[in-house]
Amino acid sequence: MTKRAAIYVRQSLDREEGIDRQIARCTEMAERRGWTVVRAYRDNDVSATKPRGPGTAWAEMLSGAASRDFDVVISVDMDRLLRGIRDLLTLIDAGVAVMTIDGEIDILTADGQLRATMMAGMARFETARKSERQKRANESRRAQGRPTPGKRRFGYETDGCTPVEEEAVTVREIFERVEKGHSLRGIALDLTDRAVPSATMKSWTPGRLRDICNRVHYAGHTLVEGVLTESTWIKPIVTSEQAERVRTILADPGRRTTPGPGTKHLLSGLAHCDLCGGKLFYSRSYICKADTSHVQIGKKFIDQQVIDACVRALLFAPVGSVETGESLASLLAELDANHALVSDAYAEKDEGLLPPAVARVRLLKLRDDREGIEARIEAQRAAQASSGILGQLRAELWGRGRVNLDRAVEVGAQVEERFHGLSLDEQRELVRTLLDVRVAKGRGADRVKIRHLVATSLDEEDWSLVEPQASTSS
């Protein structure tokens, strides 16, 4: 009876031998022996160190062996088929013979199992030794600030250092548009509609754009032992300052976790319920998200009050009153280092070098560290953004001269006009920095409580005026 053969081929990133060439060699051997090839199983771009679980061709082949769909498995050589003793035992349990280009191994006999075990052990040894050499080489390259080998990065040649100008133009456009406040989703849709080449994908995605913007590589930087370092090898596509500003924008946890269209209302998520402290969100009116029975207020009763308070704060806030805090570059370097440690932990777990329980403890600790870093980044991002907007507005309105109180009304109108000319995101950033807005239970506009965070001298004046009005109306 003619034997039924299945071919198993695997190709890793080193691309020593293509999938098609492997199949051709295995098919030729089957034909010489008069065997019928019933199926070829392909694991493309799967290295010897990666797990071959559900969804891989290896798993499908084992399922076929259990169903007796074939009698023998053919592969180019043992290290393409087996990664270690565990894989060998799996094939023995499946009860199929194994054939390589070098010759047949009957793993159903004790002699065949011994030979296969020795060959699998050698294959595992060679894989481990190659991995060690590659790790040492990569560590040396990273210490020099040189990119490590891998898939070609969009915008660069395969060396990871030389820009591809046609793609670099797109990278610069992405950074510029994010800096101007465009959403990643909008940019991705526009690039896809314009059929801008993306090198590896048919369409652009927000995730792909975020990855590009967060890569320190594009500013000519690299991480050396977790420290952000300028590389003498990588030619930058964008400036360090622009890259830092863009990463700051994207580091906002609120922006990252809010799906769908962006915020459309000035005080959504910024105003708070005076009863429970919860945030108010807009749904026909601003309502307390924690409990809709607490407070509810229409935009006409609160938005203009808040804008007026912002105008007064911009007029009278002390110069340099917004502190920018710690270095954003150092915070972003901490975040990049945290991401690298997470990747290392997953890699060690997948390779069996780190027990699952230990990996879990390490990953939980790294998650807590990451959340702390992100909170500090958010505080710094808000401070820098607000400081920049506030400084720009004051410079435009007052110039280098002293504030003339006789012109306060005139300049106040200019400030309000300039405020309305800002993007909604910029308006909200000013509100977040300048004011604490709370809404009490009741009706009308009198229940809006505004506390100044920067122009604090206005609080006494404002509340001294508001209280008599409230008592008169009662």
C-alpha positions in Angstrom: 0.0 0.0 0.0 1.3 3.4 -0.9 2.4 5.5 2.0 0.7 8.8 2.6 3.1 11.6 3.3 2.7 15.0 4.9 5.4 17.7 4.4 6.2 20.1 7.3 8.3 23.2 6.5 9.3 26.1 8.7 11.0 29.4 7.9 12.4 31.7 10.5 13.5 35.3 10.1 17.0 34.4 9.0 15.5 33.1 5.7 18.2 30.5 5.1 15.9 28.5 2.9 12.6 29.6 1.4 9.4 27.8 2.0 8.9 26.9 -1.7 12.4 25.5 -1.9 11.9 23.3 1.1 8.6 22.0 -0.2 10.2 21.2 -3.6 13.0 19.2 -2.0 10.6 17.2 0.2 8.2 16.5 -2.7 11.0 15.3 -4.8 12.0 12.8 -2.1 8.4 11.6 -1.7 8.1 11.0 -5.5 11.4 9.0 -5.5 9.9 6.7 -2.9 6.5 6.4 -4.5 4.7 8.1 -1.7 1.6 10.3 -2.1 1.9 13.8 -0.6 -1.5 14.5 1.0 -0.7 17.9 2.5 2.0 20.4 3.1 2.0 22.2 6.4 3.7 25.7 6.4 4.9 27.7 9.4 6.2 30.9 7.8 8.1 33.5 9.9 8.3 31.2 12.9 11.7 30.9 14.5 13.0 28.0 16.4 12.5 29.9 19.7 8.9 30.8 19.2 6.1 28.6 20.6 4.0 26.6 18.1 0.6 26.5 19.8 -3.0 26.6 18.5 -3.3 28.2 15.1 0.1 27.1 13.8 0.7 24.6 11.0 2.5 22.4 13.6 -0.7 22.1 15.6 -2.7 21.3 12.5 -0.1 18.6 11.6 -0.4 17.0 15.0 -4.2 17.0 14.6 -3.8 15.3 11.3 -1.5 12.7 12.7 -3.9 11.9 15.5 -6.6 11.4 12.8 -4.3 9.1 10.8 -4.5 11.4 7.8 -0.9 10.4 6.8 1.7 7.8 7.7 5.0 9.8 7.5 6.1 13.3 8.0 8.8 14.7 5.7 11.0 17.7 6.6 14.2 19.1 5.2 16.2 18.5 8.4 15.6 17.7 12.0 16.0 21.3 13.3 13.3 22.5 10.9 10.9 19.9 12.4 11.9 19.7 16.1 12.9 22.4 18.5 13.6 20.0 21.4 12.8 16.8 23.1 9.3 17.9 23.9 8.4 18.1 20.2 9.9 14.7 19.6 7.8 13.1 22.4 4.7 14.8 20.8 5.4 13.1 17.5 6.1 9.7 19.2 2.7 10.0 20.9 1.1 10.7 17.5 2.6 7.5 16.1 3.9 8.7 12.8 7.3 8.0 11.1 9.7 10.8 10.3 11.8 11.3 7.2 14.3 14.1 6.6 16.3 14.7 3.5 19.3 13.1 5.2 17.4 9.8 5.8 14.5 8.1 7.6 14.2 7.8 11.4 11.7 5.3 12.7 10.7 6.9 15.9 8.4 4.0 16.7 11.5 1.8 17.6 13.9 2.2 20.5 16.9 2.7 18.2 15.1 5.4 16.2 14.0 7.2 19.3 17.6 7.3 20.6 18.9 8.7 17.3 16.0 11.2 17.1 16.6 12.2 20.8 20.3 12.9 20.1 19.5 14.9 16.9 16.8 16.9 18.7 19.2 17.6 21.6 21.8 18.8 19.1 19.2 21.0 17.3 18.2 22.5 20.6 21.9 23.1 21.5 22.6 24.8 18.2 19.4 27.0 18.5 20.4 28.0 22.1 24.0 28.8 21.0 22.9 30.8 18.0 20.5 32.7 20.3 23.3 33.5 22.7 25.5 34.8 19.9 22.7 36.9 18.6 22.0 38.4 22.0 25.6 39.3 22.6 25.8 40.9 19.1 22.7 42.9 19.8 23.9 44.0 23.2 27.1 45.2 21.6 25.2 47.1 18.9 22.8 48.7 21.4 25.8 49.8 23.6 27.1 51.6 20.5 23.7 53.2 19.8 23.3 51.1 16.6 19.9 49.6 15.5 19.6 45.8 16.0 18.7 43.6 13.0 15.1 42.9 12.3 12.2 43.9 10.0 12.8 47.1 8.1 11.5 50.1 10.0 9.1 52.3 7.9 11.1 55.4 6.8 14.5 53.7 6.9 16.6 51.4 4.8 17.3 47.9 6.1 20.3 49.2 8.0 17.9 51.2 10.2 20.1 54.3 9.9 19.5 55.7 6.4 16.1 57.4 5.7 14.1 56.5 2.7 13.0 60.0 1.7 9.7 59.0 0.1 8.6 57.4 3.4 10.3 60.0 5.6 8.0 62.6 4.1 5.0 60.6 5.4 6.6 60.2 8.8 7.1 64.0 9.1 3.5 64.6 8.0 2.2 62.2 10.7 4.2 64.0 13.5 3.1 67.4 12.3 -0.6 66.5 12.2 -0.5 64.9 15.6 1.2 68.0 17.0 -1.6 70.1 15.5 -4.2 68.1 17.3 -5.4 65.8 14.6 -6.7 62.4 15.7 -4.8 59.2 14.8 -8.0 57.8 13.4 -8.5 60.8 11.1 -4.9 60.7 9.9 -5.1 57.0 9.2 -8.2 57.3 7.2 -6.8 60.2 5.2 -3.5 58.4 4.4 -5.5 55.3 3.3 -7.9 57.3 1.2 -4.9 59.0 -0.5 -3.3 55.5 -1.1 -0.1 56.6 0.6 2.2 53.6 0.6 2.6 52.0 4.1 5.3 49.5 3.1 3.8 46.4 4.9 0.0 47.1 5.1 -2.8 47.8 2.7 -4.3 50.4 4.9 -3.1 52.7 7.7 -4.4 52.1 11.3 -4.3 54.3 14.4 -2.2 51.6 16.2 0.4 51.8 13.4 0.6 55.6 13.7 0.9 55.5 17.5 3.8 53.1 17.2 5.5 55.4 14.7 5.0 58.4 16.9 6.3 56.7 20.0 9.5 55.3 18.4 12.5 57.3 19.6 14.3 56.0 16.5 12.8 58.7 14.3 14.5 61.5 16.3 17.8 59.7 16.0 17.8 58.3 19.5 18.2 54.8 20.9 18.0 53.2 24.4 21.3 52.3 25.9 20.7 50.3 29.1 17.4 52.0 29.5 18.8 55.5 29.0 17.6 57.6 26.1 20.7 58.3 24.1 21.4 60.3 20.9 22.8 57.9 18.2 25.6 58.8 16.0 24.5 56.1 13.5 20.8 56.9 13.0 20.0 59.9 10.8 16.9 61.6 12.4 13.7 62.2 10.4 12.1 64.6 12.9 13.6 66.8 15.6 14.0 65.7 19.2 11.8 68.6 20.3 9.0 67.7 18.0 9.2 64.0 18.8 9.0 64.8 22.5 6.0 67.0 22.0 4.2 64.4 20.0 4.9 61.6 22.5 3.7 63.9 25.3 0.3 64.4 23.5 -0.1 60.6 22.9 0.9 59.8 26.5 -2.3 61.3 27.8 -4.2 58.3 29.3 -7.5 59.9 28.6 -6.7 60.2 24.9 -5.5 56.6 24.7 -8.4 54.9 26.3 -11.3 56.9 24.8 -12.6 55.1 21.7 -14.5 56.6 18.8 -14.8 60.4 18.1 -13.1 62.9 20.3 -14.7 65.1 23.0 -17.1 67.6 21.6 -18.1 69.7 24.6 -16.0 72.2 26.6 -16.6 70.9 30.1 -17.3 67.2 29.5 -15.1 65.3 32.1 -13.7 68.7 33.5 -16.6 69.9 35.6 -17.4 68.0 38.8 -20.5 67.2 40.8 -20.5 69.1 44.1 -22.2 66.3 45.9 -19.9 63.4 45.2 -17.0 64.9 43.3 -17.7 62.8 40.2 -17.1 64.1 36.7 -19.9 65.6 34.6 -20.4 64.3 31.1 -22.6 65.7 28.3 -25.8 63.9 27.2 -28.2 66.7 26.1 -26.9 68.4 29.3 -24.0 68.0 31.7 -24.9 65.2 34.2 -23.1 63.5 37.0 -21.9 60.2 35.6 -21.7 58.6 39.1 -25.4 59.3 39.8 -27.7 61.1 37.3 -30.0 62.2 40.2 -27.2 64.3 41.7 -26.8 67.3 39.4 -27.8 68.2 35.8 -27.1 71.5 34.1 -27.6 72.9 30.5 -24.6 74.3 28.6 -26.2 77.7 28.4 -26.0 78.0 32.2 -22.4 77.0 32.6 -20.2 77.2 29.5 -20.2 81.0 29.2 -19.5 81.4 33.0 -16.5 79.2 32.6 -15.2 81.1 29.5 -15.6 84.4 31.4 -13.6 83.0 34.3 -10.9 81.8 31.9 -10.7 85.3 30.4 -10.2 86.8 33.9 -7.6 84.2 34.7 -5.7 84.9 31.5 -5.8 88.7 32.3 -4.6 88.4 35.8 -2.6 85.1 36.2 0.9 85.8 37.5 3.6 85.4 34.8 5.3 82.0 35.1 2.6 80.7 37.3 2.3 77.3 35.7 5.1 75.0 36.8 6.4 72.5 34.2 7.8 70.0 36.7 10.3 67.3 36.0 12.0 66.6 32.6 9.6 65.0 30.1 12.5 63.4 28.2 13.5 61.5 31.3 9.9 60.4 32.0 9.6 59.1 28.4 12.9 57.3 28.7 11.6 55.6 31.9 8.4 54.6 30.0 10.5 53.2 27.1 12.7 51.3 29.5 9.6 49.8 31.2 8.2 48.7 27.8 11.5 47.0 27.1 11.5 45.1 30.4 8.0 43.9 29.7 9.0 42.6 26.3 12.0 40.8 27.9 9.8 39.2 30.5 7.4 37.9 28.0 10.3 36.6 25.8 11.9 34.8 28.7 8.6 33.3 29.7 7.9 32.0 26.2 11.4 30.5 25.9 10.9 28.7 29.2 13.7 30.7 31.0 11.2 32.2 33.4 8.6 30.2 35.4 5.1 31.5 34.8 4.5 32.4 38.5 7.7 34.5 38.6 6.8 36.1 35.2 3.4 37.1 36.6 4.9 38.8 39.7 7.4 40.6 37.5 4.8 41.8 35.0 2.4 43.0 37.7 5.2 45.0 39.2 6.1 46.5 35.8 2.5 47.3 35.2 2.3 49.3 38.5 5.5 51.1 37.6 4.1 51.9 34.2 0.9 53.4 35.6 3.0 55.6 37.9 5.2 56.8 35.1 2.1 57.5 32.9 0.5 59.5 35.7 3.7 61.7 36.0 3.8 62.1 32.2 0.1 63.2 32.1 0.8 65.8 34.8 3.9 67.1 32.9 2.0 67.0 29.6 -0.8 69.1 31.0 1.6 71.6 32.6 3.7 72.0 29.5 0.7 72.4 27.1 -1.1 74.9 29.4 2.1 76.8 30.0 2.7 77.1 26.3 -0.9 78.2 25.5 -1.0 80.6 28.4 2.3 82.2 27.6 1.4 82.6 23.9 -1.9 84.3 24.7 -0.3 86.7 27.2 2.5 87.6 24.8 0.0 88.3 22.0 -2.3 90.4 24.2 0.2 92.3 26.5 3.4 92.2 24.5 6.4 93.2 26.6 4.8 96.2 28.3 3.1 96.4 31.6 -0.6 95.6 32.1 -2.7 98.7 31.7 -5.8 98.2 33.8 -7.6 101.1 31.9 -7.6 98.7 28.9 -8.9 95.7 30.8 -12.3 95.7 29.2 -10.9 96.2 25.7 -8.3 93.5 26.2 -10.8 91.2 27.9 -12.8 91.2 24.7 -9.7 90.4 22.7 -8.9 87.6 25.1 -12.3 86.0 24.7 -12.1 86.3 20.9 -8.7 84.7 21.0 -10.1 81.9 23.3 -12.8 81.1 20.8 -10.2 80.9 18.1 -8.4 78.0 19.9 -9.1 74.4 19.1 -11.5 72.7 21.6 -8.6 70.6 22.9 -6.6 73.9 23.7 -9.7 75.5 25.3 -10.2 72.4 27.5 -6.5 72.4 28.4 -6.8 76.0 29.7 -9.9 75.2 31.7 -8.2 72.2 33.2 -5.2 74.3 34.2 -6.8 77.5 35.3 -10.1 76.5 37.0 -11.8 74.0 39.3 -15.5 73.9 38.2 -18.2 72.3 40.4 -22.0 72.2 40.1 -24.3 72.1 43.1 -27.8 70.6 43.1 -30.6 73.1 42.2 -31.6 75.2 39.2 -30.2 78.0 37.2 -26.6 79.3 36.9 -26.1 80.4 40.5 -25.1 76.9 41.5 -22.0 76.9 39.4 -18.9 77.2 41.7 -15.6 78.2 40.1 -12.3 78.2 41.9 -9.2 79.7 40.3 -6.1 77.5 40.4 -3.6 80.0 39.0 -5.1 83.5 39.4 -6.0 82.7 43.0 -6.4 86.4 44.0 -9.6 86.4 41.9 -11.3 83.9 44.2 -11.8 86.3 47.1 -13.2 89.0 44.7 -15.4 86.5 42.9 -17.0 84.9 46.0 -17.4 88.2 47.8 -19.6 89.4 44.8 -21.5 86.1 44.4 -22.6 85.6 48.0 -24.6 88.9 48.3 -26.3 88.2 45.0 -27.3 84.8 46.2 -28.8 86.2 49.5 -30.7 89.0 47.6 -32.4 86.5 45.3 -33.5 84.4 48.2 
